Amino acid sequence: MKIITTQLAFILFCFSLSAQNVSSFIADADVFFSKHVTDGLVDYRAVQQDDKLDQFVQEIASFDYSGLEKKQKKAYLINAYNLLVISQIIEKYPIASVQETGAFFEKESIVVAGKKFSLNKFEKEELLKPFGDARLHFVLVCGAKGCPPITNFAYTPEKLNEQLDTQTRKSLNDASFIKITDKQLNISKIFEWYASDFGSNKTTRINFINGYRNSRIPSSAKFKYIDYDWSINDSQSAAAINIDGAGAANSARYIVSSTIPKGTAELKVFNNLFTQRFEDNSTRNNFFTSTFSALYGVNNRFNAGFEFKYRRVSNSTFPRSALTVFGNDDDEDVFSTRAGITGIGPKIRWAPTSALPNFSIQSTIQFPVGEGLQGIDDRPFIDWDGIFWNTQFFNDIAIGSRFSLFTELDLFFEDLGNSEEGRSNRFLTPVTLIWSYFPNPKTTIYAIGNYAPIWVENFDYFYQYGIGFKYQFSRIFEVELLVSDFTTQNTAVNNGQAATYNLGLRYNIQ
């Protein structure tokens, strides 16, 4: 008897512990949904910066819910499903639709209680079949606008029946989800895909619908299924105007200022050709800089990596073209050339607050590579001999569906630690504004303006303005072109001209 009592006590203790875990999970989920869901739409950019989602995924993967009481289990699994859909979207974000990812619902990419599932299998085997409750179709959210809207609260065991009724009633009285005209019932494809869950025939399905409708549907109504809207339920495109399929143009774009998600990598190459000439001495100076950077998502709000810089320089007579920088020393009109890697060092990007998902701070330090970079033995200047350190403050503001304003402030140190006579540490504070237009989700056309005061003993500056173009061949590969007019104090005083020609490539490793 004592052994039986001890075993019973242990079972009750385990059950109590499981119940406490579920209560804590649901309370945390409630906070998460209230923070990131508005009017049935999810702020996925903000979620990207919230490490809490990773904690939910880990809990769902390890927690054994088999011993839970029925209502607890049902509430727990509804919340778990909706969180897992969000986590799967975040792994591929930014996307315009879950259909872009390929086999989004069929790929076995989630873990629940130690078992691998697809979202479709998890929904059917762990929720729809065991509970046999058709109302679940109105609370399990697929990440698309055609789904019933996601709530900004978690489902709880205590209120579950009331919550299921409320959400079912909202959906079945929503004209975008179900509408009757001239005895024809225009209805969500959910009723076609899961027809048997709502009854064995048309009459039982209509009876189910009428159980939640404010105005009844006649039994003679003919069914017509509405085309499903698979565009992502993203709050960032809530104000979008859906013209020519470009409604998600702003939400689907790559955001320069965002950190990359945990476990992914970003590779960038940015090539800049700067050329200047002066009419008084008939020379052309060319600088080609290729910067390669790699970042890895340590977590959703902190990225770390490195950057290195390769440079070529040529000084030639005018009117030789800027492309002489890619030539050789045998050209008689080119009187000095130089090339090589000039700097390498670490790089980080940090999103300090989830409240501003498109605000980040990036810092890069490059240590000089080589000697006499500032000029030695008749070899021209190619870079500074001291350390380069640049800290950048980025923010990106979406304006409607087709525009954004990108802002950047830099704290830029050049030639740090160089105590050579006649040299001084240089401090710059460049300010950059970029106004972007998105004619479609893959294309960006932008105008850039930049002003950089140089805070040295004899004040200096440069500024530039130009036009650029970006094209996203896929969510992982992008090409950028930029041309700008460039003015320095030197070119302004000496009647010179300068310009930059730029080619950028970005590749993301998922």
C-alpha positions in Angstrom: 0.0 0.0 0.0 2.8 2.4 0.9 4.5 1.7 -2.5 1.2 2.4 -4.4 0.7 5.7 -2.4 4.3 6.7 -3.2 3.8 6.0 -6.9 0.5 7.9 -6.9 2.1 10.9 -5.2 4.9 10.8 -7.8 2.5 10.7 -10.7 0.5 13.6 -9.2 3.7 15.6 -8.7 4.8 15.0 -12.3 1.3 16.1 -13.5 1.4 19.2 -11.3 4.9 20.1 -12.7 3.6 19.6 -16.3 0.6 21.8 -15.6 2.9 24.5 -14.2 5.1 24.3 -17.3 2.1 24.7 -19.5 0.7 27.6 -17.5 4.1 29.4 -17.8 4.4 28.6 -21.5 0.9 30.0 -22.2 1.5 33.1 -20.1 4.7 33.8 -22.0 3.0 33.1 -25.3 0.3 35.6 -24.4 2.9 38.3 -23.8 4.6 37.4 -27.1 1.4 37.6 -29.2 0.2 40.8 -27.6 3.6 42.3 -28.4 3.9 41.3 -32.0 0.3 40.8 -33.3 -2.0 43.7 -34.3 -5.4 43.4 -36.1 -4.6 39.8 -37.1 -1.2 40.6 -38.6 2.3 39.8 -37.3 5.2 42.2 -37.1 7.8 39.7 -38.4 10.6 42.2 -38.5 10.2 42.8 -34.8 9.9 39.0 -34.2 13.2 38.6 -35.9 14.9 40.6 -33.1 13.0 38.8 -30.3 15.0 35.8 -28.9 11.9 34.6 -27.0 10.8 32.8 -30.2 13.8 30.5 -30.1 13.0 29.7 -26.5 9.5 28.7 -27.5 10.8 26.4 -30.2 13.2 24.7 -27.8 10.4 24.2 -25.2 8.1 22.8 -27.8 10.8 20.4 -29.1 11.5 19.0 -25.6 8.2 19.2 -23.6 6.2 15.9 -23.2 2.6 16.9 -23.2 1.2 13.4 -23.3 0.1 13.5 -19.6 -1.8 16.7 -19.8 -5.5 17.1 -19.1 -7.5 17.4 -22.4 -8.2 21.2 -22.3 -4.6 21.9 -21.3 -3.2 19.8 -24.1 -5.5 21.4 -26.6 -4.7 25.0 -25.6 -1.0 24.2 -25.5 -0.9 22.6 -29.0 -2.9 25.5 -30.6 -0.4 28.0 -29.3 2.5 25.7 -30.2 1.3 25.4 -33.8 0.9 29.1 -34.3 4.3 29.8 -32.8 5.9 27.1 -35.0 4.4 28.7 -38.1 5.9 32.0 -37.1 9.3 30.4 -36.5 9.2 28.7 -39.9 8.4 32.1 -41.6 11.2 33.8 -39.7 13.7 31.3 -41.0 13.0 32.4 -44.5 12.0 36.0 -43.9 11.6 38.4 -45.7 9.1 36.6 -48.0 5.9 37.8 -49.7 4.2 34.4 -49.3 4.8 31.1 -47.5 4.5 29.5 -50.9 7.8 31.0 -51.9 9.6 28.7 -49.5 8.7 25.3 -51.2 6.9 22.6 -49.2 6.3 25.0 -46.3 3.6 22.7 -44.8 4.9 19.3 -46.0 8.6 19.4 -45.1 9.5 17.7 -41.8 11.2 20.8 -40.3 9.7 21.1 -36.8 10.3 19.1 -33.6 7.5 18.5 -31.1 8.0 16.5 -27.9 11.1 14.9 -29.5 9.4 13.9 -32.7 9.9 15.4 -36.2 6.8 16.7 -37.9 5.7 18.7 -40.9 3.3 21.5 -40.0 0.6 19.6 -41.9 1.3 16.3 -40.1 1.4 18.1 -36.7 -1.9 19.8 -37.4 -3.7 16.6 -38.5 -2.2 14.0 -36.2 -1.9 16.0 -33.0 -4.9 18.3 -33.2 -7.6 17.6 -35.8 -7.8 13.9 -35.4 -7.5 13.5 -31.6 -9.9 16.4 -30.8 -12.3 16.2 -33.7 -13.2 19.9 -33.3 -13.9 21.8 -36.5 -13.5 25.1 -34.7 -9.7 24.4 -34.7 -9.6 25.5 -38.3 -10.4 29.1 -37.2 -7.6 29.3 -34.6 -4.8 27.5 -36.3 -3.1 30.2 -38.5 -1.1 29.3 -41.6 0.8 32.6 -42.0 -1.3 33.9 -44.9 -4.0 36.6 -45.2 -6.4 34.0 -46.5 -6.3 32.2 -43.0 -8.5 33.2 -40.2 -6.7 36.1 -38.4 -4.2 35.3 -35.7 -5.1 36.6 -32.3 -3.0 39.0 -30.1 -3.5 36.6 -27.1 -2.8 33.0 -26.3 -5.4 30.3 -25.9 -5.9 29.2 -22.3 -7.5 26.0 -20.9 -9.9 28.1 -18.7 -11.3 30.1 -21.6 -10.7 27.7 -24.5 -14.3 26.8 -25.4 -15.3 30.5 -25.3 -12.2 31.5 -27.4 -12.9 28.8 -30.0 -16.5 29.9 -30.3 -15.6 33.6 -30.6 -12.9 33.1 -33.3 -15.2 30.7 -35.3 -18.0 33.3 -35.1 -15.7 36.1 -36.2 -14.5 34.2 -39.3 -17.9 33.0 -40.4 -19.4 36.5 -40.2 -16.4 38.1 -42.0 -17.3 39.0 -45.6 -13.8 38.3 -46.8 -14.1 34.8 -45.5 -17.7 33.9 -46.3 -20.2 35.8 -48.3 -23.6 35.0 -49.9 -25.0 36.6 -53.0 -28.0 35.5 -55.1 -28.2 32.2 -53.3 -24.5 31.5 -54.0 -22.2 30.9 -51.1 -18.7 32.3 -51.7 -16.7 30.6 -49.1 -13.1 30.0 -48.0 -11.2 27.0 -49.5 -10.8 25.7 -45.9 -14.3 24.2 -46.4 -13.1 22.4 -49.5 -9.7 21.2 -48.2 -11.2 19.9 -44.9 -14.8 19.2 -46.1 -15.2 16.1 -44.0 -14.4 18.0 -40.8 -17.5 20.1 -41.2 -20.0 17.3 -42.1 -20.6 14.4 -44.4 -22.6 16.5 -46.9 -23.5 20.1 -48.0 -26.4 20.3 -45.6 -24.4 19.4 -42.5 -21.7 21.9 -43.6 -24.3 24.7 -44.0 -25.8 23.7 -40.6 -22.3 24.1 -39.0 -21.9 27.5 -40.6 -25.4 28.7 -39.6 -24.6 27.7 -36.0 -22.2 30.7 -35.9 -23.7 33.1 -38.4 -25.7 36.3 -37.5 -27.7 35.8 -40.7 -28.6 32.2 -41.8 -27.6 30.7 -45.1 -30.4 29.0 -47.0 -29.9 25.3 -47.5 -30.3 25.7 -51.2 -27.3 27.9 -51.5 -24.6 26.8 -54.1 -21.0 26.6 -53.0 -18.3 28.6 -54.7 -14.8 28.5 -53.2 -12.9 31.8 -52.9 -9.3 31.9 -54.3 -7.0 31.7 -51.3 -4.9 34.8 -50.5 -1.4 33.4 -49.8 0.3 36.8 -49.2 2.0 36.8 -45.9 0.1 38.1 -42.9 2.7 40.8 -42.2 1.8 43.9 -40.4 4.5 45.8 -42.2 2.4 45.6 -45.4 -0.9 46.3 -43.7 -1.1 49.8 -45.3 -0.1 48.4 -48.7 -2.2 49.1 -51.8 -2.4 45.8 -53.7 -1.8 47.1 -57.2 -0.4 44.7 -59.9 0.7 42.3 -57.2 3.0 44.8 -55.6 1.2 45.1 -52.3 4.0 43.3 -50.5 6.8 45.2 -52.2 7.9 46.9 -49.1 7.5 44.0 -46.7 9.3 41.4 -48.9 12.4 43.5 -49.6 15.8 43.0 -48.0 16.3 45.4 -45.2 20.0 46.6 -45.1 19.7 47.8 -41.5 18.3 44.6 -40.1 20.4 42.0 -38.4 20.3 38.6 -40.1 18.5 35.7 -38.3 20.3 33.2 -36.0 22.2 30.5 -37.8 22.3 32.3 -41.2 25.2 34.0 -42.9 25.5 37.0 -45.2 28.3 37.5 -47.7 28.8 40.9 -49.4 31.1 42.3 -52.0 31.0 46.0 -52.7 33.1 47.4 -55.5 33.7 51.1 -55.7 35.6 52.9 -58.5 36.4 56.5 -57.6 37.9 58.8 -60.2 38.8 62.5 -60.2 40.6 64.9 -62.5 41.8 68.4 -62.4 41.8 70.6 -65.5 44.7 72.7 -64.3 47.3 69.8 -64.3 45.6 67.4 -66.7 45.8 64.3 -64.4 43.3 61.6 -63.5 43.5 59.8 -60.2 41.6 56.5 -59.8 41.0 54.4 -56.7 39.3 51.0 -56.9 38.2 49.5 -53.6 36.7 46.0 -53.3 35.3 45.4 -49.8 34.4 41.8 -48.8 32.4 41.2 -45.6 30.9 38.1 -44.0 28.5 38.1 -41.1 27.0 35.2 -39.1 23.8 35.3 -37.0 25.0 34.5 -33.5 21.4 35.2 -32.5 18.5 37.2 -34.0 19.9 40.5 -32.6 23.6 40.0 -32.8 25.8 39.2 -35.8 29.6 38.8 -36.0 32.1 38.4 -38.8 35.0 40.0 -40.5 35.8 42.4 -43.4 38.8 42.9 -45.6 39.6 45.5 -48.3 41.5 45.2 -51.6 42.6 48.4 -53.4 44.1 49.4 -56.7 45.2 53.0 -57.5 46.5 54.6 -60.7 47.5 58.1 -61.6 47.5 58.9 -65.3 47.4 61.8 -67.8 44.0 63.1 -68.8 41.9 62.2 -70.9 42.7 58.6 -70.1 39.7 56.8 -68.7 39.0 55.6 -65.1 39.5 52.1 -66.3 43.3 52.6 -66.4 43.2 51.5 -62.8 42.7 47.9 -64.1 45.5 48.3 -66.6 49.3 47.5 -66.3 52.5 49.5 -65.7 53.5 49.3 -69.4 51.0 52.0 -70.3 53.1 55.2 -70.9 50.3 57.5 -69.9 50.0 55.8 -66.4 52.8 57.2 -64.3 52.1 55.4 -60.9 50.1 52.3 -59.9 49.7 50.2 -56.9 47.5 47.3 -55.7 47.0 44.9 -52.8 45.0 44.0 -49.7 45.2 47.0 -47.4 43.1 46.2 -44.3 41.4 43.3 -42.5 39.6 43.0 -39.2 36.4 42.1 -37.2 32.9 43.3 -37.8 29.7 43.2 -35.7 26.1 44.2 -36.1 23.7 44.6 -33.2 20.0 45.4 -33.0 19.7 46.9 -29.4 15.9 46.9 -29.2 13.1 44.8 -30.6 10.9 48.0 -30.5 12.9 49.3 -33.5 13.6 46.2 -35.6 15.1 48.2 -38.5 17.5 50.1 -36.2 21.0 48.6 -35.8 24.5 49.5 -34.9 27.4 48.2 -37.0 31.1 48.5 -36.1 34.1 47.5 -38.1 37.8 47.7 -37.3 40.4 47.1 -40.0 44.1 46.8 -39.2 46.5 47.9 -42.0 48.1 45.3 -44.1 51.5 46.1 -45.7 53.9 49.0 -45.2 54.1 52.5 -46.5 50.4 52.5 -47.5 50.4 56.3 -47.5 53.2 56.4 -50.0 56.8 55.2 -50.0 59.7 55.1 -52.6 57.7 56.9 -55.2 54.8 54.5 -54.8 51.5 56.4 -54.5 49.1 56.6 -51.6 46.8 53.5 -51.5 45.4 53.7 -47.9 46.2 55.0 -44.4 49.0 53.4 -42.4 46.9 53.6 -39.2 43.9 51.6 -38.0 40.5 52.2 -39.6 37.4 52.1 -37.3 33.9 52.9 -38.4 30.7 52.7 -36.2 27.5 53.1 -38.2 24.0 53.8 -36.9 21.4 52.5 -39.4 17.6 52.9 -39.5 15.1 52.1 -42.2 11.5 53.5 -42.2 8.9 52.0 -44.4 6.6 54.6 -46.0 3.5 52.9 -47.4 3.9 49.9 -49.7 6.3 51.4 -52.2 8.7 53.7 -50.4 11.2 53.8 -47.6 13.7 56.3 -46.1 17.1 54.9 -45.0 19.2 56.9 -42.6 22.8 56.4 -41.6 25.2 58.3 -39.2 28.8 57.2 -39.0 31.6 57.8 -36.5 34.6 57.2 -38.7 38.2 57.1 -37.6 41.0 56.8 -40.1 44.7 56.5 -39.5 44.2 55.7 -35.8 47.5 55.2 -33.8 49.7 56.7 -36.5 52.2 58.9 -34.8 54.3 59.6 -37.9 55.4 63.2 -38.2 53.1 65.2 -40.4 50.2 62.7 -40.0 47.1 63.0 -37.8 44.2 60.8 -36.8 41.2 61.7 -39.0 37.7 61.8 -37.6 34.7 62.0 -40.0 30.9 62.0 -39.2 29.2 61.1 -42.6 25.4 61.5 -42.8 23.6 59.5 -45.5 20.0 59.6 -46.6 18.6 57.1 -49.2 15.0 57.5 -50.6 13.9 54.2 -52.1 11.0 53.3 -54.4 9.9 49.6 -54.9 8.0 49.1 -58.2 7.7 45.5 -57.3 8.9 43.1 -54.5 12.2 42.4 -56.2 13.3 45.8 -57.5 14.5 48.9 -55.7 15.3 52.3 -57.3 16.9 54.8 -55.0 18.4 58.3 -54.7 21.3 58.8 -52.3 22.7 61.9 -50.6 25.8 61.9 -48.4 27.7 64.6 -46.6 30.9 63.9 -44.6 32.7 66.6 -42.6 36.3 65.8 -41.7 37.2 67.1 -38.3 41.0 67.7 -38.7 43.1 70.8 -37.9 42.3 72.2 -41.3 38.6 71.4 -41.7 37.8 69.3 -44.8 34.7 67.6 -46.3 33.3 65.7 -49.2 29.7 65.1 -50.4 28.0 63.0 -53.0 24.6 62.4 -54.6 23.6 59.7 -57.0 21.1 57.2 -58.3 21.1 53.4 -57.6 19.3 50.2 -58.6 18.9 46.9 -56.8 17.5 43.7 -58.0 16.7 40.6 -55.8 17.1 37.6 -58.1 15.9 35.5 -55.1 15.6 36.0 -51.4 19.3 35.0 -51.0 20.9 36.8 -54.0 20.9 40.5 -54.8 22.8 42.8 -57.2 23.2 46.6 -56.8 24.4 49.3 -59.1 25.1 52.9 -58.1 26.5 56.0 -59.8 27.2 59.2 -57.9 28.7 62.7 -58.4 31.4 63.2 -55.8 32.7 66.5 -54.6 35.7 67.1 -52.3 37.0 70.4 -51.0 40.0 69.8 -53.2 38.0 69.4 -56.4 35.7 72.3 -55.5 38.7 74.7 -55.0 40.7 73.5 -58.0 37.9 73.2 -60.5 38.0 69.4 -60.5 35.5 66.7 -61.1 35.0 63.4 -59.4 32.5 60.5 -59.6 32.0 57.0 -58.2 30.8 53.8 -60.0 29.7 51.0 -57.8 28.7 47.3 -58.1 27.5 45.4 -55.0 26.6 41.7 -54.6 24.9 40.1 -51.6 24.4 36.4 -50.9 22.6 34.9 -47.9 23.3 31.4 -46.7 20.2 30.0 -45.0 
